Amino acid sequence: MSTPATEARDPGLQPERTRLAWRRTTLSGTVSAVLAVKTALHGGPSASGVVACALACLLWLVVLLLAHHRIRALATAETPSAIAPRHAMAAVLCTVAMAACGAALVL
């Protein structure tokens, strides 16, 4: 038996919220990469700063590609599947590594 709450539920809302969350993630990653570049170049570039900055930018590109893949998967499927564990793990590892690069640039 269906209730009024289940009849009014729009199944497209959850994938839309997930797409928006991935877009927010890419935006915050972009801000982090820009701040990494600014920090690495402030006061003159050093070898370690440039390496940390390059690594942060590379990690940002990986997160961007993962997000694009997930957003496209959510947009094309009528009933989207769960994110692949390897993609989820890659996103987590990139995020943690970007945080480590940021800490290295600050210290």
Legacy VTK file of the C-alpha trace (Angstrom):
# vtk DataFile Version 3.0
C-alpha trace
ASCII
DATASET POLYDATA
POINTS 107 float
0.000 0.000 0.000
1.416 3.366 -0.969
1.284 6.359 1.287
0.971 9.980 0.168
4.632 10.529 1.065
5.838 7.764 -1.281
3.529 8.868 -4.095
4.862 12.433 -3.954
8.508 11.364 -3.927
10.411 12.360 -7.038
13.014 9.683 -7.826
15.088 12.231 -9.709
15.870 14.317 -6.639
18.544 12.076 -5.114
20.670 11.860 -8.285
20.307 15.626 -8.695
21.520 16.233 -5.135
24.428 13.880 -5.760
25.359 15.708 -8.971
25.276 19.007 -7.102
27.455 17.548 -4.346
30.031 16.429 -6.916
29.970 19.902 -8.463
30.574 21.469 -5.036
33.438 19.036 -4.521
35.077 20.044 -7.792
34.615 23.717 -6.922
36.289 23.286 -3.526
39.083 21.286 -5.178
39.585 24.090 -7.675
39.850 26.637 -4.883
42.356 24.390 -3.098
44.480 24.038 -6.231
44.466 27.799 -6.839
45.452 28.461 -3.222
48.226 25.856 -3.546
49.614 27.689 -6.572
49.373 31.036 -4.777
51.088 29.650 -1.673
53.834 27.935 -3.672
54.669 31.115 -5.572
54.410 33.507 -2.621
57.839 34.770 -1.639
59.493 33.158 -4.635
59.144 29.585 -5.821
61.096 26.849 -4.056
61.695 23.356 -5.372
59.620 21.678 -2.664
56.821 24.238 -3.072
56.656 23.706 -6.814
56.594 19.904 -6.373
53.826 20.091 -3.757
51.886 22.516 -5.950
52.259 20.303 -9.030
51.122 17.273 -7.045
48.099 19.173 -5.685
47.155 20.232 -9.224
47.542 16.677 -10.497
45.338 15.380 -7.680
42.770 18.073 -8.486
42.664 16.848 -12.085
42.065 13.283 -10.900
39.195 14.426 -8.649
37.811 16.443 -11.551
37.874 13.385 -13.829
36.252 11.181 -11.180
33.533 13.764 -10.591
32.900 14.163 -14.313
32.594 10.400 -14.693
30.139 10.170 -11.784
28.057 13.163 -12.919
27.796 11.687 -16.411
26.786 8.294 -14.964
24.080 9.939 -12.868
22.766 11.946 -15.809
22.568 9.110 -18.322
21.015 6.339 -16.242
17.351 6.280 -15.353
18.210 4.474 -12.128
21.849 5.280 -11.360
24.021 2.599 -9.848
26.152 3.038 -6.769
29.595 4.502 -7.186
32.284 1.916 -7.836
34.376 1.226 -4.728
37.607 1.927 -6.603
36.295 5.346 -7.687
35.193 6.159 -4.153
38.576 5.079 -2.785
40.398 7.125 -5.419
38.380 10.220 -4.514
39.116 9.740 -0.815
42.827 9.161 -1.407
43.086 12.219 -3.653
41.347 14.359 -1.054
43.651 13.183 1.731
46.718 13.639 -0.490
45.596 17.168 -1.416
45.276 17.946 2.289
48.809 16.618 2.843
50.106 18.802 -0.014
48.387 21.797 1.520
49.948 21.063 4.896
53.365 20.709 3.262
52.951 24.062 1.529
51.928 25.830 4.731
54.720 24.365 6.848
LINES 1 108
107 0 1 2 3 4 5 6 7 8 9 10 11 12 13 14 15 16 17 18 19 20 21 22 23 24 25 26 27 28 29 30 31 32 33 34 35 36 37 38 39 40 41 42 43 44 45 46 47 48 49 50 51 52 53 54 55 56 57 58 59 60 61 62 63 64 65 66 67 68 69 70 71 72 73 74 75 76 77 78 79 80 81 82 83 84 85 86 87 88 89 90 91 92 93 94 95 96 97 98 99 100 101 102 103 104 105 106
